Each structure stands twice: as C-alpha cells, then as structure tokens.
C-alpha cells in the first residue's frame, strides 16, 4: 500500500536505488505507518488511524527534518479534505515556517487560501482541476483514487463541485470500498436532491447511506 503517499503527491521520495545503500529504518517505518493510517482513515477506523499516524510522525521526527514532519502532517490533512472534513490543518500550520514552498502552496490549496504563484507549484492533477471550468473533466483521466478524492474535496471547498464531479467522487469511493468518503459524498448528493425537491432520488440515496453508515462508524 506504499503508493498511498504518491497518490496524494506527498511522497517522502523514499524509494532507494537497488544498487545504493539500504533504506534507513525510519523511512520504511514512516512509509508503512503513513500508508496504514491513510487506509484506516478512509475505512473509518479512527483509533487505528491515530496510532499509525503517531508512529509515522515519530519516525520522521527522529531525523530532525522539520520539512518532512510538516509533509507528514499535510498528508493527513489532504485525506481529511478527501472525506470532506474541512478543519484547520493545525499540525502543518505549526510547522509551516519550515515547509517547502511546494508544500506550503499545497496546504493553501487544500484550505482554499491560494496566493499568487501557488497554482504552478501544485501537482499536475490538482493544477489541472483548479484551472478547469468543471474539475470533473480534468479528473476523469486521473488514475489514482486518492488524488481524485482530494482534488474533488478541494473543489467542493471552493464551491466548484458540479454534479458530475460529485458523482465521480461517489463512484471513486464506492469502487475502492472506502466507506468514509463514500458516505460524505453520498450526503452531498442527497442534499442536492432534497434542495431540488427530488424526493425519489433523496430516498434512494438514503438507502445507500443506511447501508454504508454502519461500516463508516466502525472502529
């Protein structure tokens, strides 16, 4: 599951050349625990997520490289945005002075506080979604599911989520079997149906929500 970091474009670039020296233990520990914490969050297992993230952060902190600690915190915040949990990224904010310019720009993108020059520092998929009139068109061809969900969450936060984008997020979470983002995006769909007076669709979505909710609440 080590591709999770790459999916949110927050990789520590830990992969070592096979002809080079052995990968340090802290890197392997951080990678493994960050991957595990990400999947636990998407599956709604909060206690596991917290424990795994604590282990990952501790592994990175042993290096004294504050930019990498900040990146670990940003990784966690990106997953919140993917599941529509819009809250301050306090862990990253405490280390923002030590973050790379790219990570600082990504943090502002997640928080819908972009500054001049930030867009070109974003990963390609997020840059394309930001520039598109409808982010759904830019994200259709993005292979990585977490990237799609993070970009969709960022679009919703800036009030740029079309019905097509919401459906893409629902389909993405459903295909992966990730109850937390699926429930969040189904609720977005349901609120839209209710606002439009589409009772039949709202009731159908409620049946899906009822099926997903017990898993999303599991620990």
N, C-alpha and C positions, 0 to 999 in steps of 0.2 A: 504493500500500500504506500510505498515511498513516493509515488507520483503525486500524492495529495499536495505536497508543497509546490510542486511545479504547476499544478492546476490553478492555484491562486497566485501564481507568479511571485512567490515569496520564498523561493528556494534559497537555502544557505550555500548553494553550489558546492555541495559536499562530495560529490562523486569524485573518486580518486582514479587516476590513470592506473591501469593494471600493472604497468612497469614502474610505477612510483612507489613511495613509501606507504606502509599500511595506513589506512584511515584511522585517525585518532578515535579513541573510545568515546569521547564526549560527542563527536559528530554522529556516530552511529546511534548513541543513546538519544540524542536530541531528535534526530530524524525519526526514529522508531516511535518515540513518545508523542511527537507532534502529529504524526500520521494517526496514531491511535486516538489522540484527543479529538482530532477532526472528525473521525468516523463516529466516535461516541457522541459528539455534539449533534451531528446530523441524524443520528438514531435516537436522540432524546435521552441519552444516559448521562445525566449531569454529573453524578458523583465520579464516574469513570473519567469523564472529560476533565474535571478539575484535578484529579490525581495525576493523570497523564500529562496535562499541561504543566503542572507544578514540577514534575520530574524533568520535562523538556527544558523549562526555563532555568532550572538549577544546573543542568548540564551545560547550557550555553553560558550562564553567568560565571562558571568556573574559569572561563577564558579571560574574563575581564574586558571582553569586546562589547561595549555598550551598544554599538550599532546592530550587532546580531541579537542582543537581548530585545532591542526595540523591534526588530523584524519578527521575532517570535510573538511579541505582543500584537503586532499588526496582523500576523497570520490569524490569530484568534479573533480579532475584530472583523476581519474580512468574512469569516464564517458566520458571525452574527448578522452581518448585512445580508448574506445569502439566505438567511432564515428570517429576515425582516425584523430582527431585534435591533432597533435603532437606539443606541445608547452611547454615551461618551466613551471613547477609546482611552480610558484613563491610564491603563498600563503603558500604552505607547506615548501618550501625552507627557508622562513623567520623564520619558527618555528622548523626547523629540529633538532636543538640542544636540543629541549625539547620533541621530538617524542620518542616513544618506539622503541626498536631495531627492532621489527617486522614491524612497520610502516615505519621505515627508509629503511628496506630491500625491502618492497613492493614499495616504491617510486623509488628506484633504478631499480627495475624490470620493472616498467612502463616506465622509461626513458631509458631502455637498457643500464644501467650502473651497472650491478651486480658486487658485490665484493665477494671474497671468504667467504663462510659461509652464504651467503644470501639465497641460494636456500632452505635450510632446515627451514628457518623462514617463507617461503611463505605458504599461504593456500594450502590445498591438491590439488585442481583442477589446480591451477597455477603451482604448483611444478611438477605435472604430465605432464602438457603441455610443460613445459620447458625441461623436460627430454626426451620426446618422439621424435623419428625421424620425425614424422609427427604429430603436435599438434592436427590435426583433429581427429585422432584415440583416443586421450586421452580425447577430449572434447565431443565426441558423446554421452557419457553417463551422461554428466553433465546436471542436470535438470534445473538449474537456467539460464534464458536467458541473464541476465546482466553479469554473470560470464563468460559465453561462449563468449560474445562480447568483454569483457575486455581482456580475455586471447587471443582471436584471434587478437585483435589490438596490443597487446604486441608482438605476434608472427610476425605480419607483420612488426612491427618496427625493429625487429632483423632479417628481411629477411628470415623468416621461415614459410611463408604462402603459402601452397600448394593450387592448385585449389580446392581440397576437403575442405580445411579449409575456403577458401573464400566463397564457396557455402554454407557451414554450417552457416557462419555469415549472408549471404544473407537470407537464409531460416529462421534463428532465428529472425532477424529484421522484416522480412515480416510477420511471424506468429503473432508477437506482435503488428503489425501495428505502428511501430516506424519509421517515415519517415527519420529522420536524419541519423541513422546508415544504414538504407536500401539504401539510396542514396549514401552514402560514399562507401559502399561495392559493389554496382552495378557499380560504376565508376571504381573500381579496376578491376572488371570482364571485363568491356568494354575495358579498356586499354590493358589488356592481349589479348583480341580478336583482337584488332587493331594491336598489335605487331606481332601477328601470321598471320596476313593477312586474318582473318576470318570475312569478311565483313557482311555476313548474321547474324552472332551472334552479332556483334557490333551494327547492325541496330536494331535487336530485343531488345537488352539491352537499346538502346536509347529510344525505345518506352516505356519501363518500367520506365526509368529515367524521361521522359517527364510527365508520369503520377504521379510520386512521387514528383517531384520538386516543384510544387505549394504548396503542403502541407508542405514540408520541409522548404520553405521560409516563411511560415505563422508566424505571431506573435500574 
